[in-house]
Amino acid sequence: MNIAILSRGETLYSTKSLQHAASARNHNVEILDPTFCNLEIENGKAVLYYEGDLIDDLDAIIPRIGASNTFYGTNVVRHFEAMGVFTVVSSLGITNSRDKWTCFQVLAKHQIPMPRTLFASFYDFEEQLNTFKGKPIIIKLLEGTHGEGVILTESPQNALATIETLNAAGVKFLLQEYIEEVKGADVRAIVVDGVVVAAMKRKSKAGDFRSNLHRGGSSEIIELSTAEEKLAIKAAKAMGLGFCGVDILQSKIGPLVLEINSTPGLEGIENTSGKNISKSVIGYIERNIRKLLP
């Protein structure tokens, strides 16, 4: 098969891991930078050129669309979909997962448990803050990765100044309850084709509440409970993502989905779990391409 990895960084661990896994299965694999893709509609059909060359022989794509390139990168994925090329991550799934509030709305439609979350109303912040009854509040920007744009405030009173500043700057954000008992830890589950293929528990470094490995957090291998595994699979399906990372909080009332990542980094979890996630992704492509063959 001919497979393309849509990535702006061919030297990145995740891109190289996927490339090696595809090559090991004797597939032709190339790396395409989405920013160099020219999208056209010709004679009523979607056509794509890469650095002047017509791209019309791909069987599948693996999108690795960074947060800073969501708009154009998602357009490229959508164009390949219009061309009939199989993608392990849908354009709609990427778009919905990148906006945190949209993601929560989709998950809520499928009755997936999450921390209590409010879309910040510009009408009356104080009224919304009062609903937290004096407890700590997480303020989250609608878009952000690696723990960026996430602020913990100790009380609604402390949150007000931050909220007023964000509002004055025209920044959109969410208000979310702080799940204190998790103590700065969460679970990252990787779902491929409706199956959890790897999982790890991440813990924040001292003095921080964000568990992201990019921010100095640590990780350890973990075996998910039945409830956690079912939740991760259900969340991925709700978002329409064949390959994604699902972040889960182990709260006292049961597992809660914290976030969905449509372009999960592979280095931390492959090294922690010892699982070859990239091989699972290539297997996912092979199964689905066979279904499309006459």
C-alpha positions as CSV (number, residue, x, y, z in Angstrom):
1,M,0.0,0.0,0.0
2,N,0.9,3.6,-0.4
3,I,0.7,5.5,2.9
4,A,1.4,9.1,3.6
5,I,2.1,10.6,7.1
6,L,1.0,14.2,7.2
7,S,3.6,15.8,9.4
8,R,5.6,19.0,9.6
9,G,8.5,17.3,11.4
10,E,9.9,14.2,9.7
11,T,12.5,13.9,12.5
12,L,9.9,13.8,15.3
13,Y,9.8,10.6,17.3
14,S,6.1,9.8,16.5
15,T,6.6,10.5,12.7
16,K,9.7,8.2,12.6
17,S,8.0,5.5,14.6
18,L,5.0,5.4,12.2
19,Q,7.3,5.5,9.2
20,H,9.4,2.6,10.5
21,A,6.3,0.5,11.3
22,A,4.9,1.0,7.8
23,S,8.2,0.2,6.1
24,A,8.5,-2.9,8.2
25,R,5.2,-4.1,6.8
26,N,6.6,-3.5,3.2
27,H,4.4,-0.5,2.5
28,N,5.5,2.5,0.5
29,V,5.5,5.4,3.0
30,E,6.2,9.1,2.5
31,I,6.0,12.1,4.7
32,L,4.0,15.1,3.4
33,D,4.1,18.5,5.1
34,P,0.5,19.7,5.0
35,T,1.6,23.3,4.5
36,F,3.0,22.4,1.1
37,C,-0.2,20.7,-0.1
38,N,-2.1,22.7,-2.7
39,L,-5.8,21.9,-2.7
40,E,-7.9,22.3,-5.8
41,I,-11.4,21.4,-7.2
42,E,-11.1,20.5,-10.9
43,N,-14.1,19.3,-12.9
44,G,-16.1,18.8,-9.7
45,K,-13.4,16.6,-8.1
46,A,-11.0,17.2,-5.3
47,V,-7.4,17.3,-6.5
48,L,-4.2,17.7,-4.5
49,Y,-0.7,18.7,-5.5
50,Y,2.4,18.5,-3.4
51,E,5.2,20.7,-4.4
52,G,3.9,20.8,-7.9
53,D,3.3,17.0,-8.2
54,L,-0.1,15.5,-8.5
55,I,-0.9,13.1,-5.6
56,D,-3.3,10.5,-6.8
57,D,-1.9,7.1,-5.7
58,L,-2.4,7.1,-1.9
59,D,-4.3,4.4,-0.2
60,A,-4.2,5.9,3.3
61,I,-3.0,8.8,5.3
62,I,-1.9,9.2,9.0
63,P,-2.6,12.8,10.0
64,R,-0.2,14.3,12.6
65,I,-1.7,17.8,12.6
66,G,-0.2,20.1,15.2
67,A,-2.4,22.5,17.2
68,S,-0.8,25.5,15.4
69,N,-1.8,24.2,12.0
70,T,-5.3,22.9,12.8
71,F,-7.2,25.0,10.3
72,Y,-5.2,24.2,7.2
73,G,-4.1,20.8,8.3
74,T,-7.7,19.8,8.8
75,N,-8.6,21.1,5.4
76,V,-5.9,18.9,3.9
77,V,-7.3,15.8,5.7
78,R,-10.8,16.7,4.5
79,H,-9.5,17.0,0.9
80,F,-8.0,13.5,1.1
81,E,-11.3,12.3,2.4
82,A,-13.1,13.8,-0.6
83,M,-10.5,12.0,-2.8
84,G,-11.6,8.7,-1.3
85,V,-8.3,8.2,0.7
86,F,-8.7,6.3,4.0
87,T,-7.6,8.3,7.0
88,V,-7.0,6.9,10.5
89,V,-8.2,10.2,12.0
90,S,-11.2,12.0,10.5
91,S,-11.1,15.7,9.7
92,L,-14.3,16.2,11.8
93,G,-12.7,14.3,14.7
94,I,-9.6,16.6,14.6
95,T,-11.8,19.7,14.5
96,N,-14.1,18.6,17.3
97,S,-11.2,17.5,19.6
98,R,-9.2,20.7,19.2
99,D,-11.9,23.0,20.6
100,K,-12.3,21.8,24.2
101,W,-15.9,23.0,24.6
102,T,-17.0,21.4,21.3
103,C,-15.3,18.2,22.5
104,F,-17.2,18.2,25.8
105,Q,-20.5,18.9,23.9
106,V,-19.9,15.8,21.7
107,L,-19.0,13.7,24.7
108,A,-22.0,14.9,26.6
109,K,-24.3,13.9,23.7
110,H,-23.0,10.3,24.2
111,Q,-23.4,10.6,28.0
112,I,-19.8,10.2,28.8
113,P,-18.8,11.3,32.3
114,M,-16.6,14.3,32.6
115,P,-15.7,16.9,35.3
116,R,-18.3,19.6,35.7
117,T,-17.5,22.2,33.1
118,L,-19.0,25.6,32.3
119,F,-18.6,27.6,29.1
120,A,-17.6,31.0,30.4
121,S,-20.5,33.4,30.0
122,F,-19.7,37.0,29.4
123,Y,-23.0,38.0,31.0
124,D,-22.2,37.3,34.7
125,F,-18.9,35.7,35.6
126,E,-19.5,36.0,39.4
127,E,-22.8,34.1,39.2
128,Q,-21.0,31.3,37.4
129,L,-18.2,31.3,39.9
130,N,-20.6,31.2,42.8
131,T,-21.8,27.8,41.6
132,F,-18.4,26.3,42.6
133,K,-19.2,27.0,46.2
134,G,-15.8,28.3,47.2
135,K,-13.9,25.3,45.8
136,P,-10.8,25.5,43.5
137,I,-11.5,26.1,39.8
138,I,-9.6,25.2,36.7
139,I,-9.6,27.8,34.0
140,K,-8.9,26.4,30.5
141,L,-8.5,28.1,27.2
142,L,-10.5,26.6,24.5
143,E,-7.4,25.6,22.5
144,G,-4.1,24.4,24.0
145,T,-1.8,21.4,24.2
146,H,0.8,20.0,26.6
147,G,-0.9,21.7,29.6
148,E,-0.6,25.2,28.2
149,G,-3.5,27.6,28.9
150,V,-4.6,25.7,32.0
151,I,-4.8,27.6,35.3
152,L,-5.6,26.4,38.7
153,T,-7.2,29.0,41.0
154,E,-7.6,28.3,44.7
155,S,-11.1,29.9,45.0
156,P,-13.7,31.7,42.9
157,Q,-12.5,35.0,44.4
158,N,-9.0,34.3,43.1
159,A,-10.4,33.2,39.7
160,L,-12.2,36.5,39.1
161,A,-9.1,38.6,38.3
162,T,-7.8,36.0,35.9
163,I,-11.2,35.7,34.2
164,E,-11.6,39.5,33.8
165,T,-8.1,39.7,32.3
166,L,-8.9,36.9,29.8
167,N,-12.2,38.5,28.9
168,A,-10.6,41.9,28.3
169,A,-8.2,40.2,25.9
170,G,-11.0,38.6,24.0
171,V,-9.9,35.1,25.0
172,K,-12.5,32.3,25.2
173,F,-12.2,29.8,28.0
174,L,-13.9,27.3,30.2
175,L,-14.4,26.9,33.9
176,Q,-14.0,23.4,35.3
177,E,-14.2,21.8,38.7
178,Y,-10.8,20.7,40.2
179,I,-10.8,17.0,41.1
180,E,-8.6,17.2,44.1
181,E,-8.3,13.5,44.9
182,V,-6.4,12.7,41.7
183,K,-3.5,14.7,43.1
184,G,-2.1,15.9,39.8
185,A,-2.3,12.5,38.1
186,D,-4.2,11.2,35.1
187,V,-4.3,8.1,32.8
188,R,-3.5,8.3,29.1
189,A,-5.1,5.5,27.1
190,I,-4.3,5.1,23.4
191,V,-7.2,3.7,21.4
192,V,-6.7,2.3,17.9
193,D,-9.6,0.9,15.9
194,G,-11.8,0.5,19.0
195,V,-9.2,-1.2,21.2
196,V,-7.0,0.2,24.0
197,V,-3.5,-0.8,22.8
198,A,-1.5,1.0,25.6
199,A,-2.0,2.9,28.8
200,M,0.1,4.8,31.3
201,K,-0.4,6.8,34.4
202,R,1.1,10.3,34.4
203,K,2.0,12.2,37.6
204,S,2.8,15.9,37.8
205,K,6.1,17.2,39.0
206,A,6.3,18.7,42.5
207,G,4.6,22.1,42.7
208,D,2.5,21.6,39.6
209,F,-1.0,20.0,39.0
210,R,-0.5,19.3,35.3
211,S,0.6,15.8,34.5
212,N,1.9,16.4,31.0
213,L,5.3,14.8,30.3
214,H,6.3,17.8,28.4
215,R,6.0,19.8,31.6
216,G,8.3,17.5,33.6
217,G,5.7,14.9,34.7
218,S,6.6,11.3,35.2
219,S,4.9,8.1,33.9
220,E,4.4,4.5,34.8
221,I,2.7,1.6,33.1
222,I,-0.8,0.8,34.3
223,E,-3.5,-1.8,33.7
224,L,-6.9,-0.1,33.2
225,S,-9.9,-1.2,35.0
226,T,-12.8,-2.5,33.0
227,A,-14.7,0.8,33.5
228,E,-11.7,2.9,32.4
229,E,-11.1,0.7,29.3
230,K,-14.8,0.9,28.3
231,L,-14.9,4.6,28.8
232,A,-11.8,5.2,26.7
233,I,-13.2,3.2,23.8
234,K,-16.6,4.9,24.1
235,A,-15.1,8.3,24.1
236,A,-13.0,7.6,21.0
237,K,-16.0,6.3,19.2
238,A,-18.1,9.3,20.1
239,M,-15.4,11.6,18.6
240,G,-15.2,9.5,15.4
241,L,-11.5,8.9,16.0
242,G,-9.9,5.6,14.9
243,F,-6.6,6.6,16.6
244,C,-6.4,8.9,19.6
245,G,-5.3,9.5,23.2
246,V,-8.0,9.6,25.9
247,D,-7.0,11.3,29.2
248,I,-8.9,10.0,32.2
249,L,-9.2,11.1,35.8
250,Q,-9.5,8.4,38.5
251,S,-12.0,10.3,40.6
252,K,-13.8,9.0,43.7
253,I,-17.1,8.8,41.7
254,G,-15.4,6.8,38.9
255,P,-13.4,7.5,35.8
256,L,-13.9,10.9,34.1
257,V,-12.8,11.9,30.6
258,L,-10.6,15.0,30.9
259,E,-9.5,15.4,27.3
260,I,-9.2,13.8,23.8
261,N,-6.0,14.1,21.8
262,S,-6.4,13.4,18.0
263,T,-2.6,13.6,17.5
264,P,-1.2,11.8,20.6
265,G,2.6,11.8,21.0
266,L,4.0,8.3,21.0
267,E,7.4,8.6,22.6
268,G,6.3,8.7,26.2
269,I,3.7,6.0,26.0
270,E,5.7,3.6,23.8
271,N,8.7,3.9,26.1
272,T,6.6,3.6,29.2
273,S,4.4,0.7,28.1
274,G,6.8,-1.1,25.8
275,K,4.0,-1.4,23.3
276,N,4.5,-0.7,19.5
277,I,1.6,1.6,19.0
278,S,2.7,2.5,15.5
279,K,2.4,-1.2,14.5
280,S,-1.2,-1.2,15.7
281,V,-1.9,1.9,13.6
282,I,-0.6,0.2,10.5
283,G,-2.6,-2.9,11.2
284,Y,-5.7,-0.7,11.5
285,I,-5.0,0.7,8.0
286,E,-4.4,-2.8,6.5
287,R,-7.8,-4.1,7.9
288,N,-9.8,-1.1,6.6
289,I,-8.1,-1.0,3.2
290,R,-8.9,-4.7,2.7
291,K,-12.6,-3.9,3.4
292,L,-12.6,-1.4,0.6
293,L,-11.1,-3.7,-2.0
294,P,-13.5,-5.3,-4.5
